[in-house]
C-alpha cells in the first residue's frame, strides 16, 4: 500500500505583505500530480491546512478543490486533521459533503468517524474514538489510522481527560494510543498514527519551530516524545515543523514531511516536498522524500556593495528576498530606488551602518544650548563618526515642525 504524507499547507499565509496564494495553487497542483503519478492509495494531510482560524475565501476554496482532486472523486481516501493554526469547528464543518468525495476531516481529539462507503471506492466500517479502519478494493488487508489532531489545554481537558497541569501529556497520550493499538492494530493490516504535535526524540536535539510559527505549548505539561508511539505503529505522520526530518528510526519512521513552501526566511535553503510511504503488514515501512519545485525560493542575502546587490537581484528575479546592506553611510533615496527597481520580491531591506571607532580621549563636549538640528548633528557624529545626510536632516525637520493633532 502506498501513502502520500504532507502537512502544513498554511493556505492564506502571507510573507509580510506579500501574498503566497498563487504559489500555493501551483504547489498543490504539483502535489496532486505526484499523487497520481505515484498511484498512491491514500493521502494524509497532518494539520495546519489553513494559516488562520478565519482564512480568506480563496484559501478555503483552494483547500476543497485540492482535496477533491486528491480523492479522485471518492476513489482514494484523504485524511485531513486540524493543526494549531486551524479552527477545529471549521475543519469539521463540511464533514457530510466531504465524505461523499472521500475526504475525512478530523477537527477534534477523540473524534468518532461515522462508517460510510464511497461508490466504486473505499469503505470505513470500524471506528472508535481516535481511530478508524479503511478497506480498499485493491487490498485484502485494511489500513488502520490512529488520529490525534492538535489539542490545546482546553481540548485536552475536554476530550482526553487531562485535568491536572502537572500530569504528563506524554504519558497520557502513550496510554491512549497503546489502548487503541492493543485493541485494533494487529499484524494483519497497515497501522499508522497521524498527529499534529511538537514531538521530539527523547534525549535527542531540541528541534526549532519555524520562525513566525505559533509555538505549541500545552499548559505546563511535558513535551511529547516519540517513545509514546505504540509498538504496533509502522509509520507516524507528523505535522507542525516545516523541515523534513525523521525523529524515529529506519524501522519505525516518525516523520515531519516539511511544508510545501518556505514560509519564513529561517526556512531559506530548505528542501520542500512530500513523503511517499510504502508499507505492507508485519514489515517496516519504507519512505522517501519527493521534492517540490513550485513556488518562489527565499533568500537571505548580505552585501557591502550596492552595485553587487543590484547585479544579484537582476540575476535572480523569481525569488523573495531579505536584503541586508552594510555601508559606512546611510542609504540615499536614490540608492533605495535603484534597489527596488531591480527586483519586485524584496520583502525586507535591513541597512547596517558600520560605526567608526571613536577615541574617548578626543571626544569634544557638546553645547546643549545650540539649536536642535545642530544637537542632532553632534550626536550623530559622536555615535556614527559621520555627519547625517541632507535627506535625514529634512526628515528631522519635518518631524520637528509637525503639529500634533488633537481631538475637538
N, C-alpha and C positions, 0 to 999 in steps of 0.2 A: 504494500500500500504506500502511496506517495502523498505527502502532505506539504503544502506551502505555508510557511510561518512568516508573518510580517507583523509589524506593530508601529505605534507612534506616528500615525499619519498626520496628526495635528492640523486637520483641514481648517482653513480660515486663518492660519497663523501668518503674521506679518513679520518682517525683519525691520524693526523700527517703523518707518513709514512705508516700506516697500512691500507691495502685495506679492505673495508667492502662489496665488491661485492658479495661474496658467502653468507654472512649473508643476504644481500638484496634479493638475489634469494630465499633463504629459507623463509624469512618472507612474500614475495609476494605470494609464493605458499600457505602459511598459510592464507593470506587474500582471495585468490581465493577459498580455501576450506571453509572458513567461509561464503562467499557469496553464495556458492552452498548449504551448509548445512542449512543456514537460509532461502533459497529460496527468496533472495531479488529481487525486481522488477527493481531497478536502482542503479547505483553506481555514487557517486560524489567524484572526487579527487580534493581537493581545493587548488591546486597550489604547487609550488616547486617540480615539477616532477623530475627535474634534480638538481644537485648542482652547475652547472656552465653553462654559455651561450654556451660553446662548450664542451659538455660532451664526454667521451670516447665512442667508437663504442659499446663496450659491454653494457654500460648503456642504449644507445638508443635501442639496440636490446631487452634488458630486458624489457624496458617500453612497446614496441609494442607487444611483446609476452604476457605480463601480461594483458594488456588492452584487447587484443583479447580474451584471456581466460575468463576474467571477463564479456565480452559482449556475450559470448556463441554464437559466430558466428552470431551476429546481433539480437539475440532474446532479449537481455537486454541492454538498453541504458547506456552508460558510458559517463559521462560528466567530462572532464578534463580541468581545467583552468590554465593559467600561473600564477606563483608566481614571487617574486622579484629575485629569482635565475635563472629564465628561460628566454630564448630568445623568445619573442612573435612570431617572424618570424619562429623560429624552431618549436614551438608548432603548428602553423597554417599550416606548410608546407605539412604534409601528409593528409590534410583535405579530398580530394576526395576519396582516397583509404580507409581512416579511416571510413568514413560514410558507405561504403559498409559492414564494420564489426560492425556497430552500435556504433562507437566511435565518440564522438562530441568534437573536440578540440576547445578551445576558447582562443586565444592569446591576443587580444586587448580589451580594454573597448569599449562599444558600438558596438561590433561585431554583424552582422546580419547573422544568420544561415539559409542557404537556405533550404526550405522544402524538405523532402525526405521520402521514405518509405523503410523499410528493408523487405526482403522476409520472411514471416512467423514470423514477429517480430512486431516492433512498427512503428509509423509514427510521423513526425513533420510537422504540417500543418499551425500553426500560429506562426509567428515570427515577431519581430521588433528589433530595436537597444537595445541591452542589455536584451533581453527577448526571451524565446522560450516556446512552449507548446507541450507536448508529449502525444500521445494517445497510450495506451497499450491495447492489445486484451482482457485481463482479466478483465478490469475495464470499467464501464460506466461513469467514470469521468476522467478528464485529470490531468496530472502532469505539473504544471507551474513552471518555474525557472527564476528568475531574476539573471543575472550573471554579475559580475564585476571583471575581472582579476586584478592583481596588476597594478597600474598606477603610474609611476613616474611623476615628474613635467611636463616633455615634453609631455607625453601621455595625461595628464590631460588637457593641453592647446589644444592639437590637437583633442581629442575625446569628452571631457566633457565641453570645453569652459571655463576652469579656466584660466583667463588672468590676474589676479591680485593676487600676492603672499599673500596679506593680506586677500583675500577672504577666508572664512572658508570652508575647504573641507567638514566638517561635514554637513553644510547647503546645499552645492552643491549636495552632494550625497543624502541627505534627500529628496530634491525636485525631483531629478532624479528618485529615487526609488519609491517615492509616486506617481509620474505621471504614471509610469508603473503599479503600484499596482491598482490605481483607474481605469485604462483603461482595464486591462486584468485579474485581480485577484479577481473574485467574489467568493462567498462561495460555488460554485458548483464544485470546484476542489481542488487539493492539491497545496498549494502555498509555495514555498521555495525561499530562497535567498542564493547564494553562492558567496563568495568574498575572496580575499587574501589581507587582510589589518591588520594593527595593531589597533584592535578595543578594546575599554575599556568600562566599565560601568561608566556613569557619576557619579562622587562622590565616586566611588569605588577605590580599591587599584590599584597602578601602577604595571602592570604585567611586569616581567623581560623577555626580549628577550633572547633566548638561547645563551650561550657562543659560540663565533665564528660565530654566525649568522649575516648576513648583516642587520644592523638596517634599518627599514623602516622610511624614512624621506621624506616628500613631500614638498620641499621648506620650506617656513615659515608658511604653512597652519597649522591649528589646528589639533589635533587628531580627529579620527573618533570615535564617541560614539554610543553605541547600541540604543540610542533613535532616531537615524536616520532611523532605520528599520521601514518600513511602517506597519500599524496595520494588514494588510491582511496576512502578512507572519507568517506561523505556525512554521517554523524551519529555522534557519540560519546556514549554513555550512561554517565555517571559516577555514582558513589556515594561517600559519606563526608561531604561538607559539607552542612549542613542548610538552607542558604538557596538559593533558586532563583537561578541565575546561569549565563550563557553566557560561558565563558572563551575561546571561539573567535571566529568572526566569523559574519556572516549567511549566507555561502556555505558555511561548514564549521562548523556548530554543535558545541560541546563543552560539554555541559550537565550541571549538577547540578540535579535536579528539585525538591529540597527534601525534607525528611522530612514525613510526613503529619500529624504533630502537633508542637507546640512542646515540646521535651523538657527545656529548661532556661530559666531566666529571662533569659538572654542572647538567647534567641530571641523574647522577648515583642515582639509587634507585627509579626513576620514573616508574610508571606502563605505559606500551606502549600497544596500541590497536587500535581498530576501533570502530565506533559508529553505532549501528543499530537503525534506526528511524522507528516507526510505526505510520502512520498518515492516517486519513480519513477527508473528507471535514467537515468544521464547528467545528471541535474538536481540542483541544490542542494536539500537537504532543507528543508521548511518545518515550523516547530514553533510551538506555542502552549501557554501555561501555563493549566491549568484548575484554579481554586481549589477547595479542600476546605472544607467548613463544619462538619463534625462535630468533636467534641472541645471541651474547655474552653479558653478563652483564658487566657493567662498575663499577669499584670500585675505590674510593679514600681511600687509607689506610695509616696509620701513625704508625710507630714502633720506639721504642727506643732500641730494641734488634734485631740484625741481624738474630740470630737463630730463634726467634719468627717470623720474617718476612718470612724466608725461609720455615718454617713449614706451614704458612698460604698459601703461594704461591703453595706449593706442594699439598695442600688440595683443591685448587680452580683453576684447570688448564684451564677450558674453560671460561676464563674471560679476560678483558682488564683492565690494572691496572695503576693508577698513584700512585707511591710509594714514600712516604716521610719517610726518615730515619734520626732520631735525635741521635746524638752521641757527645761525648766530643772530639773526634779526627776525622780527615778526613778519609774517606773510603779508604782502600787499594785496589790495583788492584785485589788482591786475593779475597777480600770480594765482589767486583763488579762481578767477575767471578762466584762466588758461587750463587749470586742473579740471574744473567742472565741464568745460567744453570738450575735454579729451575723453570723457567717459560718463555714461549715464547711469552707472551702477555703483557709484560711490555712496556708501551708507554713512560712514563716519570719516571725518578728517581730524586727526589729532596733531596739532602743531606743538613741537617741543623746542623751546628756545634754550640753547645751551648757554648757561651762565658763565661769565668770565670770572676768574678768581680775583677777588679783591684783597688788598693788603690792609688789615685793620689799622696799621700804623699810619697809613696815608689817608684815612677817612677824614673828610672835611666836615666840620659842624654844619648843620642845616639851619638856615634862617627861617624861623617859624612865622615871622611877620610878613613874609613875601606873599604874593598872590597865589591862589590855589593851583593854577596851572604850572607855576614855577616850582611849587612844592612837589607836584606830581612828577615833574621832570627830574628833580633832585632825587626823589625816592626811586624812580625808575633807573637812574644812573647808579644809585647805590646798590640796588638789588640785582640788576642785569648787566651793569657795566656798559650801557649804551643809552643814547637818547631815544625817546619814543618817536615813531614816525608821524608825519602830519595827519594821516588818517586816524591814528589813535588819539591824537590831540583834538581832532574835530569831534570824535565820539565823546571824549571827556567834556568838551564844551557843550555838546548837545544835552548831555545828562545834567550838567550844572544848571543850564538855563531852562530845563524842562519844568513847567509849572505842575505842581501836584494837584490832581483832580480831587475835588471834594464834593460830597453829596449835598444837595439842597435840603 
